[in-house]
Amino acid sequence: MLDTVKIKNDMTAGKYKTRRVLGYEIFTSSLNDIPDNVNKILLNTFSPNTYGLAKKDSKLEAALKNTDLLVLDGMGVAVGSLLIHGKNIKKIAGQDCFDYFMDQADKNGWKVFFLGSTTGTLEKIARRAGLEYPGAEVESYSPPYKPEFSEEENRIMIQHINDFKPDVLFVGLTAPKQEKWAYYHKDLVNARIISTIGNVFDWYAGNSSRPAKIWITLRLEWFVRIFHRPEIFRRNTGNQLVFLKDVFLHILFIKRIK
């Protein structure tokens, strides 16, 4: 059932190392540990914002807790791990997933499919990828811009993907729609690696820019984004505070979250 949440009790996701933070198994291995010939794997990103969203959305909670690899894409989650376990977790952002799998596609002659965004943005992505990753074959589809897709729209999206038979499927439908779509359609798409990467579509197309590398290295990317996109900061603040509140309730033994 879609609303059923299966919580992993061990500290591994298959052969991959994870660390439990407030009920979520966060990936602590390296992307290099994923074998090139992996049969089917889904990567979703996790941040304090997605944690807060999942508290109000049982389908998103199920998608995140049952994803194959939940990678850390939020400084707050690393802070939470330090407070709860005394151990840090390395950030693996959507951009990192994109860079890694595109490099693999270029080296191995893989096929890559981009699902999401506008036709114009997808054309920019295809042109740039053709120059930077000539060994990869790229295809894409721009779905309707709406909160939810109909069964027929989902069928068309899946058909476009399956006709191409990609090694890698990048899903950029914005959170939390992309995480839920990727999880609930994972077994219907003919792709070996499925990765939700959100803003990377616009970054790679040149529609917007990611903060400078120095801010990323210092783990202050979130801080710079406050000034670039203050509306997103205002929208996400409530969800982030929910995460921080639960971290402190957990470490103070007021509300233990398994």
Short mmCIF file of the C-alpha atoms (twelve columns), coordinates in Angstrom:
data_MODEL
# 
_entry.id   MODEL 
# 
loop_
_atom_site.group_PDB 
_atom_site.id 
_atom_site.type_symbol 
_atom_site.label_atom_id 
_atom_site.label_alt_id 
_atom_site.label_comp_id 
_atom_site.label_asym_id 
_atom_site.label_seq_id 
_atom_site.Cartn_x 
_atom_site.Cartn_y 
_atom_site.Cartn_z 
_atom_site.pdbx_PDB_model_num 
ATOM 1   C CA . MET A 1   0.000  0.000  0.000   1 
ATOM 2   C CA . LEU A 2   1.234  3.490  -0.848  1 
ATOM 3   C CA . ASP A 3   0.734  4.883  2.647   1 
ATOM 4   C CA . THR A 4   2.581  2.091  4.412   1 
ATOM 5   C CA . VAL A 5   5.894  3.221  5.893   1 
ATOM 6   C CA . LYS A 6   8.447  0.449  6.282   1 
ATOM 7   C CA . ILE A 7   11.196 1.559  8.650   1 
ATOM 8   C CA . LYS A 8   14.581 -0.110 8.304   1 
ATOM 9   C CA . ASN A 9   15.924 -1.208 11.687  1 
ATOM 10  C CA . ASP A 10  19.488 -1.994 10.683  1 
ATOM 11  C CA . MET A 11  22.194 0.511  9.869   1 
ATOM 12  C CA . THR A 12  22.774 -0.481 6.277   1 
ATOM 13  C CA . ALA A 13  20.821 -0.088 3.061   1 
ATOM 14  C CA . GLY A 14  21.925 -3.260 1.332   1 
ATOM 15  C CA . LYS A 15  25.711 -2.972 1.344   1 
ATOM 16  C CA . TYR A 16  25.660 0.797  1.787   1 
ATOM 17  C CA . LYS A 17  26.412 2.404  5.132   1 
ATOM 18  C CA . THR A 18  23.751 4.626  6.662   1 
ATOM 19  C CA . ARG A 19  23.148 6.536  9.884   1 
ATOM 20  C CA . ARG A 20  19.702 6.918  11.432  1 
ATOM 21  C CA . VAL A 21  18.638 10.508 12.067  1 
ATOM 22  C CA . LEU A 22  15.148 11.008 13.482  1 
ATOM 23  C CA . GLY A 23  13.839 7.815  11.887  1 
ATOM 24  C CA . TYR A 24  15.543 8.240  8.497   1 
ATOM 25  C CA . GLU A 25  18.482 6.185  7.250   1 
ATOM 26  C CA . ILE A 26  20.919 8.723  5.774   1 
ATOM 27  C CA . PHE A 27  23.503 7.462  3.268   1 
ATOM 28  C CA . THR A 28  27.050 7.756  4.649   1 
ATOM 29  C CA . SER A 29  28.957 5.847  1.969   1 
ATOM 30  C CA . SER A 30  30.378 7.269  -1.257  1 
ATOM 31  C CA . LEU A 31  28.648 7.373  -4.631  1 
ATOM 32  C CA . ASN A 32  31.681 5.408  -5.834  1 
ATOM 33  C CA . ASP A 33  30.324 2.440  -3.865  1 
ATOM 34  C CA . ILE A 34  27.401 2.131  -6.269  1 
ATOM 35  C CA . PRO A 35  28.402 -0.503 -8.859  1 
ATOM 36  C CA . ASP A 36  28.289 0.518  -12.517 1 
ATOM 37  C CA . ASN A 37  26.088 -2.477 -13.291 1 
ATOM 38  C CA . VAL A 38  23.541 -1.817 -10.519 1 
ATOM 39  C CA . ASN A 39  20.166 -3.178 -11.581 1 
ATOM 40  C CA . LYS A 40  17.778 -0.666 -9.998  1 
ATOM 41  C CA . ILE A 41  18.413 2.008  -7.405  1 
ATOM 42  C CA . LEU A 42  16.621 5.165  -6.321  1 
ATOM 43  C CA . LEU A 43  18.386 8.157  -4.758  1 
ATOM 44  C CA . ASN A 44  16.430 10.892 -3.019  1 
ATOM 45  C CA . THR A 45  17.892 13.899 -1.228  1 
ATOM 46  C CA . PHE A 46  17.069 14.707 2.392   1 
ATOM 47  C CA . SER A 47  17.100 18.043 4.187   1 
ATOM 48  C CA . PRO A 48  15.398 19.658 7.191   1 
ATOM 49  C CA . ASN A 49  12.848 21.057 4.741   1 
ATOM 50  C CA . THR A 50  11.895 17.622 3.369   1 
ATOM 51  C CA . TYR A 51  11.740 16.305 6.952   1 
ATOM 52  C CA . GLY A 52  9.229  19.002 7.852   1 
ATOM 53  C CA . LEU A 53  7.224  18.387 4.682   1 
ATOM 54  C CA . ALA A 54  7.109  14.649 5.419   1 
ATOM 55  C CA . LYS A 55  5.637  15.309 8.883   1 
ATOM 56  C CA . LYS A 56  2.544  16.588 7.051   1 
ATOM 57  C CA . ASP A 57  2.583  14.175 4.096   1 
ATOM 58  C CA . SER A 58  2.464  10.417 4.772   1 
ATOM 59  C CA . LYS A 59  3.166  9.546  1.138   1 
ATOM 60  C CA . LEU A 60  6.323  11.652 1.153   1 
ATOM 61  C CA . GLU A 61  7.354  10.068 4.455   1 
ATOM 62  C CA . ALA A 62  6.920  6.607  2.913   1 
ATOM 63  C CA . ALA A 63  8.881  7.640  -0.176  1 
ATOM 64  C CA . LEU A 64  11.805 8.944  1.873   1 
ATOM 65  C CA . LYS A 65  11.938 6.103  4.398   1 
ATOM 66  C CA . ASN A 66  11.774 3.452  1.692   1 
ATOM 67  C CA . THR A 67  14.078 5.013  -0.885  1 
ATOM 68  C CA . ASP A 68  17.210 2.975  -1.610  1 
ATOM 69  C CA . LEU A 69  19.721 5.728  -0.852  1 
ATOM 70  C CA . LEU A 70  18.723 8.866  1.020   1 
ATOM 71  C CA . VAL A 71  21.559 11.357 0.533   1 
ATOM 72  C CA . LEU A 72  22.138 14.370 2.743   1 
ATOM 73  C CA . ASP A 73  21.397 17.685 1.040   1 
ATOM 74  C CA . GLY A 74  20.988 19.946 4.032   1 
ATOM 75  C CA . MET A 75  23.466 21.324 6.561   1 
ATOM 76  C CA . GLY A 76  20.876 21.009 9.321   1 
ATOM 77  C CA . VAL A 77  20.789 17.215 8.979   1 
ATOM 78  C CA . ALA A 78  24.570 17.055 9.470   1 
ATOM 79  C CA . VAL A 79  24.163 19.189 12.599  1 
ATOM 80  C CA . GLY A 80  21.414 16.840 13.762  1 
ATOM 81  C CA . SER A 81  23.712 13.832 13.297  1 
ATOM 82  C CA . LEU A 82  26.466 15.577 15.284  1 
ATOM 83  C CA . LEU A 83  24.092 16.356 18.147  1 
ATOM 84  C CA . ILE A 84  22.514 12.893 18.223  1 
ATOM 85  C CA . HIS A 85  25.483 10.658 17.394  1 
ATOM 86  C CA . GLY A 86  28.523 12.895 17.707  1 
ATOM 87  C CA . LYS A 87  29.311 12.052 14.084  1 
ATOM 88  C CA . ASN A 88  29.149 14.162 10.947  1 
ATOM 89  C CA . ILE A 89  27.629 13.116 7.621   1 
ATOM 90  C CA . LYS A 90  29.169 14.260 4.356   1 
ATOM 91  C CA . LYS A 91  26.864 16.284 2.164   1 
ATOM 92  C CA . ILE A 92  25.957 14.783 -1.228  1 
ATOM 93  C CA . ALA A 93  23.794 17.350 -2.969  1 
ATOM 94  C CA . GLY A 94  21.673 16.828 -6.048  1 
ATOM 95  C CA . GLN A 95  24.462 18.547 -8.002  1 
ATOM 96  C CA . ASP A 96  26.938 15.944 -6.744  1 
ATOM 97  C CA . CYS A 97  24.670 13.127 -7.929  1 
ATOM 98  C CA . PHE A 98  24.309 14.816 -11.303 1 
ATOM 99  C CA . ASP A 99  28.055 15.331 -11.746 1 
ATOM 100 C CA . TYR A 100 28.903 11.782 -10.695 1 
ATOM 101 C CA . PHE A 101 26.358 9.969  -12.840 1 
ATOM 102 C CA . MET A 102 26.980 12.190 -15.875 1 
ATOM 103 C CA . ASP A 103 30.701 11.387 -15.613 1 
ATOM 104 C CA . GLN A 104 29.850 7.693  -15.474 1 
ATOM 105 C CA . ALA A 105 27.513 8.064  -18.434 1 
ATOM 106 C CA . ASP A 106 30.216 9.819  -20.444 1 
ATOM 107 C CA . LYS A 107 32.813 7.146  -19.667 1 
ATOM 108 C CA . ASN A 108 30.528 4.158  -20.190 1 
ATOM 109 C CA . GLY A 109 28.336 5.354  -23.062 1 
ATOM 110 C CA . TRP A 110 25.211 5.401  -20.914 1 
ATOM 111 C CA . LYS A 111 21.829 6.841  -21.853 1 
ATOM 112 C CA . VAL A 112 20.471 9.630  -19.627 1 
ATOM 113 C CA . PHE A 113 16.875 10.847 -19.452 1 
ATOM 114 C CA . PHE A 114 15.766 14.166 -17.947 1 
ATOM 115 C CA . LEU A 115 12.173 14.331 -16.691 1 
ATOM 116 C CA . GLY A 116 10.852 17.749 -15.701 1 
ATOM 117 C CA . SER A 117 11.147 21.491 -16.360 1 
ATOM 118 C CA . THR A 118 10.279 23.277 -19.593 1 
ATOM 119 C CA . THR A 119 11.105 22.316 -23.159 1 
ATOM 120 C CA . GLY A 120 13.425 25.327 -23.435 1 
ATOM 121 C CA . THR A 121 15.365 24.354 -20.317 1 
ATOM 122 C CA . LEU A 122 15.657 20.744 -21.481 1 
ATOM 123 C CA . GLU A 123 17.009 21.901 -24.839 1 
ATOM 124 C CA . LYS A 124 19.691 23.956 -23.046 1 
ATOM 125 C CA . ILE A 125 20.598 20.924 -20.937 1 
ATOM 126 C CA . ALA A 126 20.884 18.709 -24.041 1 
ATOM 127 C CA . ARG A 127 23.137 21.225 -25.845 1 
ATOM 128 C CA . ARG A 128 25.481 21.645 -22.902 1 
ATOM 129 C CA . ALA A 129 25.573 17.922 -22.111 1 
ATOM 130 C CA . GLY A 130 26.436 17.202 -25.742 1 
ATOM 131 C CA . LEU A 131 29.538 19.372 -25.391 1 
ATOM 132 C CA . GLU A 132 30.622 18.350 -21.884 1 
ATOM 133 C CA . TYR A 133 29.588 14.674 -21.935 1 
ATOM 134 C CA . PRO A 134 29.827 13.581 -25.583 1 
ATOM 135 C CA . GLY A 135 29.927 9.902  -24.595 1 
ATOM 136 C CA . ALA A 136 26.449 10.074 -23.071 1 
ATOM 137 C CA . GLU A 137 23.204 9.903  -25.042 1 
ATOM 138 C CA . VAL A 138 20.578 12.315 -23.727 1 
ATOM 139 C CA . GLU A 139 16.791 12.443 -24.059 1 
ATOM 140 C CA . SER A 140 14.121 14.334 -22.114 1 
ATOM 141 C CA . TYR A 141 10.432 15.020 -21.583 1 
ATOM 142 C CA . SER A 142 8.665  18.108 -20.233 1 
ATOM 143 C CA . PRO A 143 5.497  17.097 -18.337 1 
ATOM 144 C CA . PRO A 144 2.594  19.480 -17.680 1 
ATOM 145 C CA . TYR A 145 3.229  22.046 -14.949 1 
ATOM 146 C CA . LYS A 146 0.662  21.135 -12.298 1 
ATOM 147 C CA . PRO A 147 0.539  19.953 -8.659  1 
ATOM 148 C CA . GLU A 148 -0.546 16.407 -9.545  1 
ATOM 149 C CA . PHE A 149 -0.514 14.333 -12.721 1 
ATOM 150 C CA . SER A 150 -3.401 12.304 -14.049 1 
ATOM 151 C CA . GLU A 151 -3.058 8.578  -14.725 1 
ATOM 152 C CA . GLU A 152 -2.845 9.308  -18.446 1 
ATOM 153 C CA . GLU A 153 -0.119 11.922 -17.939 1 
ATOM 154 C CA . ASN A 154 1.852  9.480  -15.803 1 
ATOM 155 C CA . ARG A 155 1.428  6.800  -18.464 1 
ATOM 156 C CA . ILE A 156 2.795  9.120  -21.162 1 
ATOM 157 C CA . MET A 157 5.775  10.112 -18.997 1 
ATOM 158 C CA . ILE A 158 6.605  6.476  -18.271 1 
ATOM 159 C CA . GLN A 159 6.244  5.568  -21.946 1 
ATOM 160 C CA . HIS A 160 8.700  8.289  -23.004 1 
ATOM 161 C CA . ILE A 161 11.212 7.038  -20.449 1 
ATOM 162 C CA . ASN A 162 10.782 3.361  -21.283 1 
ATOM 163 C CA . ASP A 163 10.986 3.903  -25.034 1 
ATOM 164 C CA . PHE A 164 14.446 5.414  -24.475 1 
ATOM 165 C CA . LYS A 165 15.538 2.766  -21.908 1 
ATOM 166 C CA . PRO A 166 17.933 5.040  -19.984 1 
ATOM 167 C CA . ASP A 167 20.675 3.934  -17.647 1 
ATOM 168 C CA . VAL A 168 20.074 7.075  -15.593 1 
ATOM 169 C CA . LEU A 169 16.807 8.921  -15.020 1 
ATOM 170 C CA . PHE A 170 17.077 12.404 -13.504 1 
ATOM 171 C CA . VAL A 171 13.799 13.672 -12.060 1 
ATOM 172 C CA . GLY A 172 13.411 17.421 -11.572 1 
ATOM 173 C CA . LEU A 173 9.784  18.087 -10.674 1 
ATOM 174 C CA . THR A 174 10.485 20.173 -7.518  1 
ATOM 175 C CA . ALA A 175 10.087 18.867 -3.966  1 
ATOM 176 C CA . PRO A 176 8.099  17.045 -2.714  1 
ATOM 177 C CA . LYS A 177 6.471  16.068 -6.013  1 
ATOM 178 C CA . GLN A 178 9.674  14.642 -7.498  1 
ATOM 179 C CA . GLU A 179 10.465 12.423 -4.501  1 
ATOM 180 C CA . LYS A 180 6.976  10.937 -4.466  1 
ATOM 181 C CA . TRP A 181 6.808  10.488 -8.232  1 
ATOM 182 C CA . ALA A 182 10.175 8.737  -8.390  1 
ATOM 183 C CA . TYR A 183 9.360  6.398  -5.512  1 
ATOM 184 C CA . TYR A 184 5.857  5.393  -6.537  1 
ATOM 185 C CA . HIS A 185 6.838  4.875  -10.197 1 
ATOM 186 C CA . LYS A 186 10.241 3.306  -9.583  1 
ATOM 187 C CA . ASP A 187 9.163  -0.195 -10.588 1 
ATOM 188 C CA . LEU A 188 7.336  1.059  -13.683 1 
ATOM 189 C CA . VAL A 189 10.222 2.866  -15.353 1 
ATOM 190 C CA . ASN A 190 12.920 1.066  -17.299 1 
ATOM 191 C CA . ALA A 191 15.897 2.888  -15.769 1 
ATOM 192 C CA . ARG A 192 18.691 1.438  -13.665 1 
ATOM 193 C CA . ILE A 193 19.499 4.575  -11.667 1 
ATOM 194 C CA . ILE A 194 16.836 7.098  -10.651 1 
ATOM 195 C CA . SER A 195 17.967 10.324 -9.002  1 
ATOM 196 C CA . THR A 196 15.879 13.334 -7.984  1 
ATOM 197 C CA . ILE A 197 17.935 16.495 -8.429  1 
ATOM 198 C CA . GLY A 198 15.529 19.449 -8.291  1 
ATOM 199 C CA . ASN A 199 17.261 22.792 -8.897  1 
ATOM 200 C CA . VAL A 200 20.092 21.203 -10.892 1 
ATOM 201 C CA . PHE A 201 18.004 21.370 -14.078 1 
ATOM 202 C CA . ASP A 202 17.946 25.178 -13.931 1 
ATOM 203 C CA . TRP A 203 21.555 25.443 -12.757 1 
ATOM 204 C CA . TYR A 204 22.893 23.289 -15.551 1 
ATOM 205 C CA . ALA A 205 20.737 25.045 -18.149 1 
ATOM 206 C CA . GLY A 206 22.064 28.412 -16.973 1 
ATOM 207 C CA . ASN A 207 18.656 29.725 -15.883 1 
ATOM 208 C CA . SER A 208 20.035 30.361 -12.402 1 
ATOM 209 C CA . SER A 209 23.366 29.876 -10.658 1 
ATOM 210 C CA . ARG A 210 24.467 27.883 -7.639  1 
ATOM 211 C CA . PRO A 211 26.422 29.782 -4.938  1 
ATOM 212 C CA . ALA A 212 30.218 29.925 -5.392  1 
ATOM 213 C CA . LYS A 213 32.264 26.846 -4.485  1 
ATOM 214 C CA . ILE A 214 33.780 28.515 -1.422  1 
ATOM 215 C CA . TRP A 215 30.315 28.763 0.176   1 
ATOM 216 C CA . ILE A 216 29.599 25.124 -0.683  1 
ATOM 217 C CA . THR A 217 32.916 24.029 0.857   1 
ATOM 218 C CA . LEU A 218 32.178 26.030 4.010   1 
ATOM 219 C CA . ARG A 219 28.695 24.452 4.104   1 
ATOM 220 C CA . LEU A 220 27.141 27.917 3.929   1 
ATOM 221 C CA . GLU A 221 25.345 27.431 0.619   1 
ATOM 222 C CA . TRP A 222 22.017 27.673 2.444   1 
ATOM 223 C CA . PHE A 223 23.038 31.070 3.883   1 
ATOM 224 C CA . VAL A 224 23.844 32.544 0.460   1 
ATOM 225 C CA . ARG A 225 20.546 31.267 -0.926  1 
ATOM 226 C CA . ILE A 226 18.698 33.342 1.686   1 
ATOM 227 C CA . PHE A 227 19.821 36.462 -0.177  1 
ATOM 228 C CA . HIS A 228 19.394 35.013 -3.675  1 
ATOM 229 C CA . ARG A 229 15.938 33.546 -3.064  1 
ATOM 230 C CA . PRO A 230 14.445 35.023 0.128   1 
ATOM 231 C CA . GLU A 231 10.964 33.736 -0.776  1 
ATOM 232 C CA . ILE A 232 12.211 30.138 -0.594  1 
ATOM 233 C CA . PHE A 233 13.819 30.804 2.787   1 
ATOM 234 C CA . ARG A 234 10.552 32.199 4.138   1 
ATOM 235 C CA . ARG A 235 8.600  29.257 2.705   1 
ATOM 236 C CA . ASN A 236 10.937 26.606 4.140   1 
ATOM 237 C CA . THR A 237 11.698 28.121 7.553   1 
ATOM 238 C CA . GLY A 238 8.759  26.446 9.287   1 
ATOM 239 C CA . ASN A 239 9.774  22.985 8.072   1 
ATOM 240 C CA . GLN A 240 13.394 23.531 9.098   1 
ATOM 241 C CA . LEU A 241 12.348 24.602 12.587  1 
ATOM 242 C CA . VAL A 242 10.284 21.412 12.931  1 
ATOM 243 C CA . PHE A 243 13.447 19.394 12.265  1 
ATOM 244 C CA . LEU A 244 15.546 21.358 14.774  1 
ATOM 245 C CA . LYS A 245 12.792 21.128 17.402  1 
ATOM 246 C CA . ASP A 246 12.614 17.337 17.034  1 
ATOM 247 C CA . VAL A 247 16.413 17.039 17.243  1 
ATOM 248 C CA . PHE A 248 16.463 18.856 20.590  1 
ATOM 249 C CA . LEU A 249 13.442 16.960 21.925  1 
ATOM 250 C CA . HIS A 250 15.236 13.738 20.966  1 
ATOM 251 C CA . ILE A 251 18.590 14.511 22.591  1 
ATOM 252 C CA . LEU A 252 16.844 15.807 25.743  1 
ATOM 253 C CA . PHE A 253 14.908 12.503 25.970  1 
ATOM 254 C CA . ILE A 254 11.617 14.376 25.852  1 
ATOM 255 C CA . LYS A 255 10.509 12.776 22.583  1 
ATOM 256 C CA . ARG A 256 12.647 9.887  21.363  1 
ATOM 257 C CA . ILE A 257 12.266 9.329  17.622  1 
ATOM 258 C CA . LYS A 258 13.320 5.882  16.395  1 
# 
